[in-house]
Amino acid sequence: MVQESRFRLLTDNGKGLAFVLSSSAPFEPQDLAPLAGRRARVQYRTASGLLAGEAHDITLLDA
């Protein structure tokens, strides 16, 4: 699921994780939609005051 700079991914065991794209990430919000249905690894850190992780990098695993 992708909405603006927010996105949600499913882990291999089916758990959903929510992320917010960091302003330092090498991606723009419009780059997220094509990731739907793809396998990816997200480098992130937890951000105080947010329920989502702050995504700093995304690597496609099925490219």
KELOVEX-622966 format. One record per atom (N, C-alpha, C, O, CB): residue in three letters; chain; y, x, z. Coordinates in nm, 4 decimals. Glycine has a CB too. Layout:
BEGIN
+-----+-------+----------+----------+----------+
: res : chain :       py :       px :       pz :
+-----+-------+----------+----------+----------+
: ala :     A :        Y :        X :        Z :
...
+-----+-------+----------+----------+----------+
REM end
This chain:
BEGIN
+-----+-------+----------+----------+----------+
: res : chain :       py :       px :       pz :
+-----+-------+----------+----------+----------+
: met :     A :  -0.1165 :   0.0847 :   0.0000 :
: met :     A :   0.0000 :   0.0000 :   0.0000 :
: met :     A :   0.1236 :   0.0898 :   0.0000 :
: met :     A :   0.1308 :   0.1871 :   0.0751 :
: met :     A :  -0.0006 :  -0.0966 :   0.1220 :
: val :     A :   0.2193 :   0.0565 :  -0.0839 :
: val :     A :   0.3428 :   0.1324 :  -0.0936 :
: val :     A :   0.4600 :   0.0356 :  -0.0916 :
: val :     A :   0.4586 :  -0.0658 :  -0.1614 :
: val :     A :   0.3450 :   0.2199 :  -0.2218 :
: gln :     A :   0.5612 :   0.0666 :  -0.0120 :
: gln :     A :   0.6839 :  -0.0132 :  -0.0082 :
: gln :     A :   0.7988 :   0.0807 :   0.0236 :
: gln :     A :   0.8104 :   0.1318 :   0.1350 :
: gln :     A :   0.6747 :  -0.1294 :   0.0974 :
: glu :     A :   0.8839 :   0.1027 :  -0.0765 :
: glu :     A :   0.9971 :   0.1949 :  -0.0643 :
: glu :     A :   0.9462 :   0.3318 :  -0.0219 :
: glu :     A :   0.8648 :   0.3894 :  -0.0941 :
: glu :     A :   1.1020 :   0.1418 :   0.0374 :
: ser :     A :   0.9888 :   0.3866 :   0.0896 :
: ser :     A :   0.9415 :   0.5189 :   0.1325 :
: ser :     A :   0.8297 :   0.5089 :   0.2356 :
: ser :     A :   0.7916 :   0.6085 :   0.2971 :
: ser :     A :   1.0571 :   0.6000 :   0.1900 :
: arg :     A :   0.7776 :   0.3880 :   0.2539 :
: arg :     A :   0.6674 :   0.3686 :   0.3490 :
: arg :     A :   0.5383 :   0.3475 :   0.2712 :
: arg :     A :   0.5377 :   0.2849 :   0.1651 :
: arg :     A :   0.6951 :   0.2474 :   0.4440 :
: phe :     A :   0.4297 :   0.4002 :   0.3249 :
: phe :     A :   0.3005 :   0.3784 :   0.2608 :
: phe :     A :   0.1903 :   0.3806 :   0.3648 :
: phe :     A :   0.2064 :   0.4339 :   0.4746 :
: phe :     A :   0.2744 :   0.4843 :   0.1525 :
: arg :     A :   0.0788 :   0.3217 :   0.3277 :
: arg :     A :  -0.0369 :   0.3112 :   0.4167 :
: arg :     A :  -0.1581 :   0.3597 :   0.3393 :
: arg :     A :  -0.1783 :   0.3226 :   0.2237 :
: arg :     A :  -0.0575 :   0.1639 :   0.4691 :
: leu :     A :  -0.2386 :   0.4431 :   0.4042 :
: leu :     A :  -0.3605 :   0.4951 :   0.3440 :
: leu :     A :  -0.4802 :   0.4584 :   0.4292 :
: leu :     A :  -0.4688 :   0.4377 :   0.5501 :
: leu :     A :  -0.3521 :   0.6470 :   0.3260 :
: leu :     A :  -0.5950 :   0.4508 :   0.3642 :
: leu :     A :  -0.7202 :   0.4285 :   0.4360 :
: leu :     A :  -0.7934 :   0.5610 :   0.4484 :
: leu :     A :  -0.8035 :   0.6365 :   0.3517 :
: leu :     A :  -0.8087 :   0.3225 :   0.3640 :
: thr :     A :  -0.8446 :   0.5891 :   0.5676 :
: thr :     A :  -0.9260 :   0.7088 :   0.5874 :
: thr :     A :  -1.0648 :   0.6834 :   0.5302 :
: thr :     A :  -1.0973 :   0.5706 :   0.4932 :
: thr :     A :  -0.9342 :   0.7475 :   0.7385 :
: asp :     A :  -1.1459 :   0.7872 :   0.5230 :
: asp :     A :  -1.2818 :   0.7719 :   0.4711 :
: asp :     A :  -1.3638 :   0.6735 :   0.5529 :
: asp :     A :  -1.4572 :   0.6123 :   0.5012 :
: asp :     A :  -1.3518 :   0.9059 :   0.4681 :
: asn :     A :  -1.3291 :   0.6578 :   0.6814 :
: asn :     A :  -1.4044 :   0.5632 :   0.7644 :
: asn :     A :  -1.3388 :   0.4251 :   0.7701 :
: asn :     A :  -1.3775 :   0.3415 :   0.8518 :
: asn :     A :  -1.4190 :   0.6184 :   0.9051 :
: gly :     A :  -1.2390 :   0.4007 :   0.6830 :
: gly :     A :  -1.1796 :   0.2683 :   0.6714 :
: gly :     A :  -1.0617 :   0.2397 :   0.7635 :
: gly :     A :  -1.0105 :   0.1278 :   0.7631 :
: gly :     A :  -1.2825 :   0.1687 :   0.6960 :
: lys :     A :  -1.0176 :   0.3360 :   0.8415 :
: lys :     A :  -0.9031 :   0.3160 :   0.9313 :
: lys :     A :  -0.7738 :   0.3283 :   0.8518 :
: lys :     A :  -0.7594 :   0.4208 :   0.7720 :
: lys :     A :  -0.9052 :   0.4187 :   1.0484 :
: gly :     A :  -0.6800 :   0.2370 :   0.8722 :
: gly :     A :  -0.5517 :   0.2413 :   0.8043 :
: gly :     A :  -0.4510 :   0.3240 :   0.8823 :
: gly :     A :  -0.4383 :   0.3088 :   1.0038 :
: gly :     A :  -0.4986 :   0.1009 :   0.7830 :
: leu :     A :  -0.3789 :   0.4122 :   0.8124 :
: leu :     A :  -0.2752 :   0.4949 :   0.8735 :
: leu :     A :  -0.1439 :   0.4702 :   0.7998 :
: leu :     A :  -0.1410 :   0.4684 :   0.6768 :
: leu :     A :  -0.3139 :   0.6464 :   0.8699 :
: ala :     A :  -0.0368 :   0.4515 :   0.8737 :
: ala :     A :   0.0947 :   0.4265 :   0.8148 :
: ala :     A :   0.1779 :   0.5539 :   0.8158 :
: ala :     A :   0.1722 :   0.6328 :   0.9102 :
: ala :     A :   0.1680 :   0.3141 :   0.8904 :
: phe :     A :   0.2555 :   0.5727 :   0.7088 :
: phe :     A :   0.3395 :   0.6910 :   0.6941 :
: phe :     A :   0.4768 :   0.6519 :   0.6437 :
: phe :     A :   0.4946 :   0.5485 :   0.5793 :
: phe :     A :   0.2749 :   0.7922 :   0.5992 :
: val :     A :   0.5732 :   0.7367 :   0.6744 :
: val :     A :   0.7080 :   0.7294 :   0.6183 :
: val :     A :   0.7299 :   0.8621 :   0.5480 :
: val :     A :   0.7035 :   0.9677 :   0.6053 :
: val :     A :   0.8191 :   0.7016 :   0.7295 :
: leu :     A :   0.7777 :   0.8579 :   0.4246 :
: leu :     A :   0.8011 :   0.9788 :   0.3479 :
: leu :     A :   0.9190 :   1.0557 :   0.4065 :
: leu :     A :   1.0281 :   1.0006 :   0.4214 :
: leu :     A :   0.8263 :   0.9453 :   0.2000 :
: ser :     A :   0.8976 :   1.1811 :   0.4393 :
: ser :     A :   1.0027 :   1.2660 :   0.4947 :
: ser :     A :   1.1047 :   1.2987 :   0.3867 :
: ser :     A :   1.0700 :   1.3091 :   0.2690 :
: ser :     A :   0.9434 :   1.3955 :   0.5542 :
: ser :     A :   1.2290 :   1.3148 :   0.4262 :
: ser :     A :   1.3318 :   1.3539 :   0.3293 :
: ser :     A :   1.3088 :   1.4962 :   0.2790 :
: ser :     A :   1.3642 :   1.5343 :   0.1759 :
: ser :     A :   1.4717 :   1.3423 :   0.3920 :
: ser :     A :   1.2275 :   1.5761 :   0.3504 :
: ser :     A :   1.1971 :   1.7122 :   0.3072 :
: ser :     A :   1.0742 :   1.7192 :   0.2166 :
: ser :     A :   1.0409 :   1.8270 :   0.1672 :
: ser :     A :   1.1762 :   1.8006 :   0.4278 :
: ala :     A :   1.0065 :   1.6072 :   0.1938 :
: ala :     A :   0.8867 :   1.6052 :   0.1098 :
: ala :     A :   0.9249 :   1.6273 :  -0.0366 :
: ala :     A :   1.0334 :   1.5874 :  -0.0790 :
: ala :     A :   0.8104 :   1.4711 :   0.1263 :
: pro :     A :   0.8363 :   1.6907 :  -0.1141 :
: pro :     A :   0.8654 :   1.7141 :  -0.2557 :
: pro :     A :   0.8397 :   1.5901 :  -0.3422 :
: pro :     A :   0.8126 :   1.6027 :  -0.4617 :
: pro :     A :   0.7818 :   1.8303 :  -0.3069 :
: phe :     A :   0.8478 :   1.4734 :  -0.2839 :
: phe :     A :   0.8251 :   1.3468 :  -0.3529 :
: phe :     A :   0.9425 :   1.2546 :  -0.3296 :
: phe :     A :   1.0136 :   1.2662 :  -0.2297 :
: phe :     A :   0.6945 :   1.2807 :  -0.3060 :
: glu :     A :   0.9621 :   1.1635 :  -0.4219 :
: glu :     A :   1.0595 :   1.0558 :  -0.4081 :
: glu :     A :   0.9810 :   0.9273 :  -0.3868 :
: glu :     A :   0.8636 :   0.9208 :  -0.4234 :
: glu :     A :   1.1542 :   1.0457 :  -0.5340 :
: pro :     A :   1.0428 :   0.8246 :  -0.3283 :
: pro :     A :   0.9707 :   0.6984 :  -0.3077 :
: pro :     A :   0.9053 :   0.6429 :  -0.4346 :
: pro :     A :   0.7967 :   0.5856 :  -0.4267 :
: pro :     A :   1.0650 :   0.5955 :  -0.2521 :
: gln :     A :   0.9684 :   0.6584 :  -0.5509 :
: gln :     A :   0.9099 :   0.6068 :  -0.6749 :
: gln :     A :   0.7847 :   0.6842 :  -0.7168 :
: gln :     A :   0.7099 :   0.6370 :  -0.8025 :
: gln :     A :   1.0128 :   0.6118 :  -0.7866 :
: asp :     A :   0.7605 :   0.8011 :  -0.6587 :
: asp :     A :   0.6399 :   0.8791 :  -0.6882 :
: asp :     A :   0.5182 :   0.8268 :  -0.6134 :
: asp :     A :   0.4058 :   0.8666 :  -0.6442 :
: asp :     A :   0.6622 :   1.0251 :  -0.6532 :
: leu :     A :   0.5375 :   0.7395 :  -0.5169 :
: leu :     A :   0.4266 :   0.6938 :  -0.4328 :
: leu :     A :   0.3396 :   0.5882 :  -0.5000 :
: leu :     A :   0.2178 :   0.5896 :  -0.4820 :
: leu :     A :   0.4803 :   0.6390 :  -0.3038 :
: ala :     A :   0.3980 :   0.4974 :  -0.5764 :
: ala :     A :   0.3212 :   0.3878 :  -0.6365 :
: ala :     A :   0.2022 :   0.4363 :  -0.7196 :
: ala :     A :   0.0948 :   0.3769 :  -0.7092 :
: ala :     A :   0.4119 :   0.3037 :  -0.7234 :
: pro :     A :   0.2157 :   0.5411 :  -0.8014 :
: pro :     A :   0.0996 :   0.5884 :  -0.8791 :
: pro :     A :  -0.0143 :   0.6448 :  -0.7935 :
: pro :     A :  -0.1227 :   0.6704 :  -0.8457 :
: pro :     A :   0.1443 :   0.6942 :  -0.9764 :
: leu :     A :   0.0078 :   0.6643 :  -0.6648 :
: leu :     A :  -0.0976 :   0.7160 :  -0.5773 :
: leu :     A :  -0.1973 :   0.6084 :  -0.5351 :
: leu :     A :  -0.3037 :   0.6398 :  -0.4817 :
: leu :     A :  -0.0360 :   0.7787 :  -0.4543 :
: ala :     A :  -0.1639 :   0.4829 :  -0.5587 :
: ala :     A :  -0.2512 :   0.3718 :  -0.5169 :
: ala :     A :  -0.3897 :   0.3872 :  -0.5795 :
: ala :     A :  -0.4027 :   0.4102 :  -0.6997 :
: ala :     A :  -0.1893 :   0.2348 :  -0.5568 :
: gly :     A :  -0.4908 :   0.3744 :  -0.4974 :
: gly :     A :  -0.6289 :   0.3836 :  -0.5431 :
: gly :     A :  -0.6792 :   0.5252 :  -0.5640 :
: gly :     A :  -0.7904 :   0.5441 :  -0.6133 :
: gly :     A :  -0.6435 :   0.3087 :  -0.6692 :
: arg :     A :  -0.6002 :   0.6249 :  -0.5278 :
: arg :     A :  -0.6388 :   0.7646 :  -0.5455 :
: arg :     A :  -0.6728 :   0.8261 :  -0.4107 :
: arg :     A :  -0.6276 :   0.7786 :  -0.3065 :
: arg :     A :  -0.5262 :   0.8446 :  -0.6146 :
: arg :     A :  -0.7525 :   0.9319 :  -0.4134 :
: arg :     A :  -0.7835 :   1.0062 :  -0.2915 :
: arg :     A :  -0.6758 :   1.1118 :  -0.2719 :
: arg :     A :  -0.6404 :   1.1838 :  -0.3653 :
: arg :     A :  -0.9258 :   1.0713 :  -0.2986 :
: ala :     A :  -0.6236 :   1.1206 :  -0.1489 :
: ala :     A :  -0.5149 :   1.2146 :  -0.1216 :
: ala :     A :  -0.5261 :   1.2690 :   0.0201 :
: ala :     A :  -0.5862 :   1.2076 :   0.1083 :
: ala :     A :  -0.3783 :   1.1470 :  -0.1421 :
: arg :     A :  -0.4670 :   1.3849 :   0.0389 :
: arg :     A :  -0.4553 :   1.4444 :   0.1723 :
: arg :     A :  -0.3061 :   1.4479 :   0.2051 :
: arg :     A :  -0.2250 :   1.4930 :   0.1242 :
: arg :     A :  -0.5207 :   1.5901 :   0.1788 :
: val :     A :  -0.2708 :   1.4003 :   0.3239 :
: val :     A :  -0.1309 :   1.3946 :   0.3652 :
: val :     A :  -0.1091 :   1.4907 :   0.4814 :
: val :     A :  -0.1793 :   1.4850 :   0.5824 :
: val :     A :  -0.0902 :   1.2501 :   0.4050 :
: gln :     A :  -0.0110 :   1.5789 :   0.4656 :
: gln :     A :   0.0303 :   1.6643 :   0.5764 :
: gln :     A :   0.1448 :   1.5915 :   0.6452 :
: gln :     A :   0.2464 :   1.5605 :   0.5832 :
: gln :     A :   0.0732 :   1.8095 :   0.5275 :
: tyr :     A :   0.1270 :   1.5647 :   0.7739 :
: tyr :     A :   0.2260 :   1.4847 :   0.8449 :
: tyr :     A :   0.2356 :   1.5283 :   0.9893 :
: tyr :     A :   0.1539 :   1.6059 :   1.0388 :
: tyr :     A :   0.1915 :   1.3363 :   0.8368 :
: arg :     A :   0.3364 :   1.4772 :   1.0547 :
: arg :     A :   0.3472 :   1.4949 :   1.2003 :
: arg :     A :   0.3891 :   1.3613 :   1.2587 :
: arg :     A :   0.4504 :   1.2785 :   1.1913 :
: arg :     A :   0.4499 :   1.6090 :   1.2387 :
: thr :     A :   0.3554 :   1.3424 :   1.3832 :
: thr :     A :   0.3968 :   1.2201 :   1.4500 :
: thr :     A :   0.5450 :   1.2315 :   1.4824 :
: thr :     A :   0.5938 :   1.3384 :   1.5190 :
: thr :     A :   0.3127 :   1.1945 :   1.5789 :
: ala :     A :   0.6146 :   1.1223 :   1.4687 :
: ala :     A :   0.7582 :   1.1209 :   1.4935 :
: ala :     A :   0.7860 :   1.0315 :   1.6131 :
: ala :     A :   0.7373 :   0.9186 :   1.6199 :
: ala :     A :   0.8368 :   1.0723 :   1.3682 :
: ser :     A :   0.8635 :   1.0819 :   1.7065 :
: ser :     A :   0.8936 :   1.0020 :   1.8250 :
: ser :     A :   0.9715 :   0.8768 :   1.7851 :
: ser :     A :   1.0630 :   0.8825 :   1.7030 :
: ser :     A :   0.9736 :   1.0851 :   1.9281 :
: gly :     A :   0.9349 :   0.7678 :   1.8425 :
: gly :     A :   1.0020 :   0.6419 :   1.8155 :
: gly :     A :   0.9518 :   0.5696 :   1.6916 :
: gly :     A :   0.9990 :   0.4600 :   1.6614 :
: gly :     A :   1.1468 :   0.6658 :   1.8020 :
: leu :     A :   0.8570 :   0.6286 :   1.6190 :
: leu :     A :   0.8011 :   0.5641 :   1.4997 :
: leu :     A :   0.6533 :   0.5352 :   1.5215 :
: leu :     A :   0.5829 :   0.6113 :   1.5880 :
: leu :     A :   0.8209 :   0.6530 :   1.3739 :
: leu :     A :   0.6081 :   0.4265 :   1.4659 :
: leu :     A :   0.4652 :   0.3954 :   1.4704 :
: leu :     A :   0.3908 :   0.4620 :   1.3557 :
: leu :     A :   0.2678 :   0.4614 :   1.3518 :
: leu :     A :   0.4434 :   0.2441 :   1.4660 :
: ala :     A :   0.4654 :   0.5192 :   1.2627 :
: ala :     A :   0.4069 :   0.5832 :   1.1459 :
: ala :     A :   0.4219 :   0.7341 :   1.1562 :
: ala :     A :   0.5090 :   0.7846 :   1.2270 :
: ala :     A :   0.4722 :   0.5313 :   1.0168 :
: gly :     A :   0.3358 :   0.8051 :   1.0845 :
: gly :     A :   0.3510 :   0.9492 :   1.0745 :
: gly :     A :   0.4581 :   0.9830 :   0.9713 :
: gly :     A :   0.4822 :   0.9052 :   0.8790 :
: gly :     A :   0.2171 :   1.0156 :   1.0379 :
: glu :     A :   0.5212 :   1.0969 :   0.9862 :
: glu :     A :   0.6230 :   1.1422 :   0.8909 :
: glu :     A :   0.5549 :   1.2369 :   0.7924 :
: glu :     A :   0.5199 :   1.3495 :   0.8279 :
: glu :     A :   0.7443 :   1.2129 :   0.9642 :
: ala :     A :   0.5362 :   1.1908 :   0.6682 :
: ala :     A :   0.4630 :   1.2661 :   0.5662 :
: ala :     A :   0.5515 :   1.3725 :   0.5042 :
: ala :     A :   0.6605 :   1.3433 :   0.4550 :
: ala :     A :   0.4097 :   1.1723 :   0.4576 :
: his :     A :   0.5031 :   1.4978 :   0.5069 :
: his :     A :   0.5794 :   1.6101 :   0.4526 :
: his :     A :   0.5226 :   1.6595 :   0.3204 :
: his :     A :   0.5950 :   1.7209 :   0.2420 :
: his :     A :   0.5824 :   1.7240 :   0.5523 :
: asp :     A :   0.3955 :   1.6343 :   0.2939 :
: asp :     A :   0.3364 :   1.6739 :   0.1672 :
: asp :     A :   0.2148 :   1.5887 :   0.1386 :
: asp :     A :   0.1461 :   1.5441 :   0.2305 :
: asp :     A :   0.2991 :   1.8225 :   0.1682 :
: ile :     A :   0.1882 :   1.5662 :   0.0115 :
: ile :     A :   0.0731 :   1.4873 :  -0.0321 :
: ile :     A :   0.0027 :   1.5658 :  -0.1406 :
: ile :     A :   0.0656 :   1.6104 :  -0.2366 :
: ile :     A :   0.1156 :   1.3451 :  -0.0831 :
: thr :     A :  -0.1284 :   1.5829 :  -0.1256 :
: thr :     A :  -0.2092 :   1.6521 :  -0.2249 :
: thr :     A :  -0.3137 :   1.5550 :  -0.2782 :
: thr :     A :  -0.3892 :   1.4965 :  -0.2006 :
: thr :     A :  -0.2762 :   1.7793 :  -0.1647 :
: leu :     A :  -0.3186 :   1.5374 :  -0.4097 :
: leu :     A :  -0.4218 :   1.4534 :  -0.4695 :
: leu :     A :  -0.5542 :   1.5263 :  -0.4670 :
: leu :     A :  -0.5613 :   1.6442 :  -0.5016 :
: leu :     A :  -0.3847 :   1.4138 :  -0.6135 :
: leu :     A :  -0.6590 :   1.4571 :  -0.4264 :
: leu :     A :  -0.7913 :   1.5181 :  -0.4178 :
: leu :     A :  -0.8771 :   1.4850 :  -0.5376 :
: leu :     A :  -0.9792 :   1.5504 :  -0.5593 :
: leu :     A :  -0.8610 :   1.4740 :  -0.2923 :
: asp :     A :  -0.8394 :   1.3856 :  -0.6163 :
: asp :     A :  -0.9206 :   1.3449 :  -0.7304 :
: asp :     A :  -0.8546 :   1.3823 :  -0.8631 :
: asp :     A :  -0.8877 :   1.3254 :  -0.9671 :
: asp :     A :  -0.9461 :   1.1948 :  -0.7255 :
: ala :     A :  -0.7626 :   1.4766 :  -0.8599 :
: ala :     A :  -0.6912 :   1.5151 :  -0.9829 :
: ala :     A :  -0.7756 :   1.6064 :  -1.0693 :
: ala :     A :  -0.7315 :   1.6484 :  -1.1762 :
: ala :     A :  -0.5589 :   1.5841 :  -0.9491 :
+-----+-------+----------+----------+----------+
REM end
